[in-house]
Every structure is written in structure tokens, then in C-alpha cells.
Amino acid sequence: MRGLGICRVLVDLGWEEPRSNGQDTMTQERRSFSARRIMFRRDEIMSQVPVLCEGWAASTVQLTNGRRQILSFLLPGDMITAALLFDQRLHYSIDAITRGCYRVFDRAQFREAMFRSPKIFERILSIYNEEKIRADRLITDLGRRTGAERVACLILDLWDRLRKAGLAENDSIDFPLRQTHIADATGLTPVYVNKVLGEFRRSGLVTITERSLQINDEARLRRMTT
């Protein structure tokens, strides 16, 4: 994860090594998490900024009737949200999908580094903008796209993010999501998701195994989302 996301910027700028002015490194701690557990709860006050190192997680909102909306999937290298640097209150829960680990940085030190370093500030703004773009896309997907188009958009988003991070191998990506995850992210039922994925497989668009996904016809899949 040192080559991913905000951590790459911190390493490049020397924030993981003692600096020439004698100031200590940014305080950080590595922690592990189990699959299918709540990592952080909605409305929790955060004094630290977590960055995912290994494994998958999701930002979620749980309604009082038990229904859940997945707002975004979190991948290795992702901050759980850049908004924590501006607001200490977490406005949604973070649920672990797989087991993994994350690193926490002291929020006050991170804010100091952000305002002292243009590179860190620019990277934080970039992450913040990416989060907003994904939120805007989710509104469009849920409001105007068909079920098949929503699933195609989700697959392509994960494909693009993992490939950009260098986490795609031999044209396939890690894909630990269950049909319930896809359903909660797209506003569909698991039964309908199963139907859509079955059609994708039969038409040769994708190959999905227990833990991986391969896109066989990327151009045709992208045409579904335009």
C-alpha cells in the first residue's frame, strides 16, 4: 500500500522518515480487521484517519427497517473518506467485506501536514473530488439507469480503480463481492442481480469465479453505460 493513494505521497515527501528539522514522523498505527464486521459506526467521532492497506470494505447506510445502501466500495490504498480531515464525525458506517488491515494516522498531524504541503493538499482534494464524483454517479445510476446498466457501471468502476492501482493481473481482478453486496450497491434485489450476472456470463461479457472477475468484452460492456 506504500505505492497507493495518499500513502505514496507521504512516502515521497518523507513523512514516514524523520525530517531534517528533527520533527518526528507522522504518528501511525497498523490494525487488522475480520470479514463481515462493522469497522466504524455512523456518527462516530474520529480522532484518527484510517487508510485501507489490505482487504475490501464498504461505506454503508442502514435504515431503521434493516435495508442497507452501499455508498462506495473501499479498496486497498483508499482513505475511508477524505472528509474526516474537515469533519470529525463519520456520516456513515464502514463495513468490512473481507479480512484485512488498515493504518491510522493522527488526524491533527495529518491536517498539519496537509496545510503545510501543497502536494498533500492537492492529493486530499483529488481524493475528495473522486468521492464526490462517485456519489454523483450513484445518484444517476439509481435514478436513471436500468438494472443491467447499474451492474455494468459498478463492475467497470471497480475494474478501472483496481487496474489504475496496479491490482489487476492477467486481465482479471479480485472480486470478493456477493450478490447481496451488488444488490445493496445498485438498489436491486439479489434475485435480480443473479439474473443480470447470469445474462452477462451467457453473453460472454464477463467470467466470474468465487474470488475473481474477468471482463471478456470491455468495449461492449462500456457501451451499456453510455
CORBEL-V505093 format. One record per helix or strand. SS is the DSSP state (~ for helix, > for strand). FROM is the first residue (numbers start at 1). TO is the last residue. If there is no record, write none. Layout:
ss:SS from:FROM to:TO
ss:SS from:FROM to:TO
//
This chain:
ss:~ from:5 to:12
ss:> from:28 to:33
ss:> from:38 to:40
ss:> from:45 to:45
ss:> from:48 to:54
ss:> from:57 to:62
ss:> from:68 to:74
ss:> from:79 to:79
ss:~ from:82 to:85
ss:> from:89 to:89
ss:> from:93 to:96
ss:> from:100 to:106
ss:~ from:107 to:116
ss:~ from:118 to:144
ss:~ from:147 to:164
ss:> from:168 to:169
ss:> from:172 to:174
ss:~ from:179 to:186
ss:~ from:190 to:202
ss:> from:206 to:208
ss:> from:212 to:215
ss:~ from:218 to:223
//
